Amino acid sequence: MKNGNINEFIDKLWSGEELIYTYNGKKYFSQGYILDDGRYRFELQQWEPEGNLLWKVEGLSNQESLEKFLKEPLFDGKTFWEIEKDAEWVDE
């Protein structure tokens, strides 16, 4: 991961912190949070070049949500692990 430590990034993903990162000219935002009914929700949004909710999972634990996210081909048909060396952690 450019501009950051991948282990720290994954720890922050697990804890649900808001993270902004870029890959292949696109800006992404990930976060996890507790819904009003007590379920955990983790989501991935694309912010640029246009804003879209790309993926979400609800009702799983932090760990299960993270594992599912890391295996999904969400980044131009690639998984997070396939793009992590080319992704850049953006601090905003």
TORKOL-200456 format. One line per 4 residues: number of its first residue (from 1); their letters; for each residue y, x, z of N, C-alpha, C, CB. Coordinates in steps of 0.001 Angstrom, whole numbers. Glycine has a CB too. Example, Ala and Ser with C-alpha at 12.3 -4.5 7.8 and 13.67 -1.06 7.14 Angstrom:
1) as) -5690 13190 7800 -4500 12300 7800 -3300 13200 7800 -4473 11308 9046 | -2250 12850 7080 -1060 13670 7140 30 12900 7870 -598 14084 5725
This chain:
1) mkng) -1163 851 0 0 0 0 1228 898 0 -3 -969 1217 | 2115 614 -921 3359 1369 -1002 4318 886 83 4002 1229 -2406 | 5075 1807 641 6122 1482 1604 5572 946 2933 7062 467 1001 | 4338 1310 3281 3793 850 4555 2334 1213 4729 3957 -635 4679
5) nine) 1864 1059 5944 493 1362 6305 -363 105 6125 409 1890 7762 | -1442 210 5350 -2272 -955 5056 -2903 -1545 6312 -3356 -582 4066 | -3296 -712 7269 -3898 -1239 8496 -2895 -2056 9298 -4445 -97 9354 | -1664 -1585 9373 -616 -2339 10058 -324 -3650 9332 664 -1499 10167
9) fidk) -310 -3598 8004 -73 -4801 7205 -1155 -5849 7467 -24 -4452 5705 | -2418 -5424 7461 -3536 -6349 7703 -3463 -6913 9120 -4893 -5637 7481 | -3102 -6091 10097 -2929 -6580 11476 -1871 -7667 11532 -2544 -5426 12422 | -790 -7472 10802 283 -8472 10791 -157 -9743 10070 1542 -7901 10125
13) lwsg) -931 -9599 8986 -1487 -10774 8318 -2365 -11560 9286 -2297 -10361 7069 | -3224 -10838 10029 -4141 -11488 10972 -3370 -12282 12018 -5038 -10446 11658 | -2264 -11709 12499 -1506 -12388 13558 -599 -13486 13015 -674 -11382 14326 | -532 -13632 11682 248 -14717 11095 1711 -14397 10875 150 -15906 11952
17) eeli) 2102 -13145 11080 3508 -12786 10884 3939 -13037 9444 3745 -11315 11257 | 5211 -13311 9274 5767 -13497 7946 5871 -12141 7260 7151 -14193 8012 | 5261 -12027 6089 5257 -10770 5351 5704 -11006 3920 3862 -10124 5379 | 6524 -10097 3427 7010 -10154 2057 6524 -8898 1347 8574 -10277 2003
21) ytyn) 5969 -9081 163 5467 -7942 -598 5537 -8260 -2086 4016 -7589 -178 | 5510 -7210 -2898 5588 -7376 -4341 4357 -6780 -5005 6862 -6727 -4895 | 4034 -7348 -6144 2966 -6825 -6987 3215 -7285 -8413 1564 -7291 -6484 | 3160 -6343 -9340 3259 -6651 -10764 4506 -7479 -11097 2013 -7394 -11217
25) gkky) 5640 -7113 -10484 6904 -7785 -10774 7090 -9135 -10102 7031 -7963 -12223 | 6191 -9496 -9202 6286 -10782 -8502 6439 -10532 -7010 5036 -11668 -8783 | 7206 -11397 -6359 7409 -11288 -4913 6611 -12386 -4217 8926 -11388 -4547 | 5872 -11984 -3186 5003 -12890 -2441 5406 -12959 -971 3545 -12447 -2566
29) fsqg) 5055 -14079 -345 5318 -14317 1068 4051 -14907 1676 6555 -15271 1277 | 3568 -14311 2755 2401 -14824 3480 2779 -15096 4920 1220 -13829 3411 | 2182 -16137 5474 2383 -16433 6888 1261 -17326 7390 3753 -17101 7121 | 1083 -17315 8697 146 -18209 9355 843 -18863 10528 -1122 -17456 9815
33) yild) 501 -20106 10810 1146 -20813 11918 289 -22001 12356 2560 -21291 11510 | 608 -22518 13527 -100 -23667 14103 610 -24949 13687 -178 -23559 15661 | -162 -25878 13140 370 -27184 12747 541 -28073 13985 -565 -27868 11709 | 1242 -29178 13828 1470 -30106 14939 175 -30613 15567 2287 -31281 14463
37) dgry) -879 -30734 14759 -2150 -31231 15293 -3021 -30127 15897 -2920 -31933 14199 | -2477 -28895 15980 -3172 -27795 16623 -4014 -26922 15699 -4032 -28332 17673 | -4144 -27326 14439 -4917 -26515 13494 -4077 -25334 13007 -5392 -27375 12292 | -4754 -24242 12663 -4092 -23057 12128 -4012 -23177 10607 -4847 -21757 12545
41) rfel) -2871 -22796 10061 -2670 -22817 8600 -2189 -21444 8155 -1642 -23928 8177 | -2789 -20947 7087 -2367 -19678 6482 -2038 -19979 5030 -3485 -18553 6605 | -911 -19428 4553 -515 -19723 3187 72 -18516 2474 476 -20847 3175 | -4 -18578 1157 587 -17581 278 1543 -18297 -661 -506 -16793 -516
45) qqwe) 2769 -17816 -705 3765 -18348 -1624 4205 -17247 -2573 4977 -18931 -858 | 4527 -17644 -3792 5187 -16723 -4710 6658 -17099 -4682 4581 -16795 -6179 | 7521 -16123 -4433 8959 -16391 -4368 9668 -16077 -5668 9584 -15597 -3255 | 9239 -15036 -6345 9879 -14646 -7601 8795 -14283 -8602 10867 -13453 -7392
49) pegn) 8953 -14545 -9886 10165 -15036 -10532 10438 -16516 -10293 10081 -14786 -11994 | 9460 -17269 -9826 9708 -18658 -9453 8960 -18962 -8163 9277 -19631 -10587 | 9440 -19946 -7431 8837 -20282 -6151 7703 -21283 -6278 9880 -20823 -5225 | 6554 -20940 -5708 5378 -21816 -5723 4515 -21541 -4501 4556 -21617 -7020
53) llwk) 3922 -22586 -3960 2864 -22407 -2974 1604 -22132 -3790 2702 -23681 -2011 | 1065 -20929 -3684 -94 -20536 -4488 -1421 -20881 -3838 -48 -19066 -4758 | -1455 -20830 -2497 -2741 -20992 -1824 -2508 -21278 -353 -3624 -19736 -2001 | -3381 -22096 224 -3334 -22346 1667 -4738 -22662 2150 -2354 -23512 2012
57) vegl) -4939 -22437 3435 -6185 -22815 4089 -5799 -23330 5472 -7209 -21601 4170 | -6447 -24421 5871 -6139 -25030 7167 -7414 -25265 7951 -5376 -26353 6985 | -7285 -25164 9272 -8389 -25511 10155 -9350 -24385 10471 -9138 -26608 9569 | -9105 -23211 9933 -9934 -22060 10251 -9223 -21200 11283 -10258 -21240 8981
61) snqe) -9934 -20300 11912 -9308 -19365 12852 -8481 -18337 12077 -10385 -18654 13731 | -7704 -17549 12808 -6938 -16466 12178 -7871 -15575 11368 -6182 -15628 13246 | -8961 -15158 11984 -9896 -14231 11340 -10531 -14846 10097 -10985 -13811 12323 | -10993 -16081 10215 -11613 -16750 9067 -10618 -16945 7931 -12189 -18101 9488
65) slek) -9388 -17299 8285 -8340 -17482 7270 -8046 -16180 6553 -7057 -18027 7908 | -7921 -15096 7306 -7652 -13790 6723 -8795 -13362 5808 -7432 -12746 7823 | -10025 -13515 6255 -11173 -13125 5443 -11213 -13906 4132 -12472 -13340 6222 | -10935 -15185 4210 -10920 -16024 3003 -9799 -15577 2058 -10741 -17522 3381
69) flke) -8607 -15331 2597 -7463 -14869 1801 -7788 -13563 1081 -6226 -14682 2696 | -8364 -12615 1792 -8639 -11291 1220 -9663 -11340 82 -9136 -10355 2309 | -10487 -12397 33 -11525 -12515 -998 -11108 -13357 -2202 -12763 -13106 -396 | -10015 -14103 -2081 -9582 -14992 -3169 -8861 -14202 -4265 -8659 -16105 -2622
73) plfd) -9131 -14477 -5541 -8433 -13794 -6640 -7061 -14447 -6902 -9301 -13825 -7934 | -6102 -14188 -6035 -4805 -14866 -6056 -3703 -14106 -6789 -4365 -15121 -4662 | -3951 -12861 -7108 -2915 -12003 -7676 -3279 -11643 -9114 -2730 -10721 -6821 | -2865 -12477 -10039 -3200 -12276 -11454 -4707 -12119 -11639 -2467 -11041 -12012
77) gktf) -5482 -12925 -10915 -6932 -12912 -11028 -7624 -11825 -10224 -7304 -12768 -12442 | -6862 -11125 -9394 -7431 -10053 -8576 -7303 -10409 -7100 -6731 -8701 -8870 | -8188 -9829 -6298 -8113 -10037 -4856 -7067 -9103 -4256 -9493 -9806 -4194 | -6720 -9361 -3000 -5765 -8494 -2325 -6251 -7055 -2307 -5517 -8981 -905
81) weie) -7535 -6834 -2032 -8062 -5465 -1967 -7980 -4768 -3318 -9509 -5476 -1479 | -8057 -5523 -4399 -7958 -4920 -5727 -6531 -4507 -6077 -8477 -5884 -6769 | -5547 -5125 -5452 -4150 -4819 -5787 -3424 -4027 -4707 -3402 -6094 -6046 | -4039 -3835 -3556 -3294 -3294 -2411 -2678 -1927 -2670 -4198 -3202 -1221
85) kdae) -3296 -1096 -3475 -2724 228 -3754 -1458 138 -4602 -3752 1105 -4460 | -1313 -943 -5373 -150 -1135 -6230 874 -2096 -5629 -591 -1642 -7577 | 530 -2726 -4506 1450 -3658 -3849 2452 -2882 -2998 672 -4680 -2976 | 3644 -3431 -2897 4683 -2800 -2071 5115 -3752 -978 5901 -2380 -2929
89) wvde) 5098 -3264 251 5531 -4016 1423 7052 -3990 1427 4935 -3420 2760 | 7658 -5161 1421 9116 -5273 1375 9618 -5728 2729 9572 -6254 264 | 10527 -4995 3320 11148 -5371 4590 12453 -6091 4302 11391 -4126 5493 | 12540 -7353 4653 13776 -8102 4437 14189 -8822 5684 13621 -9088 3300
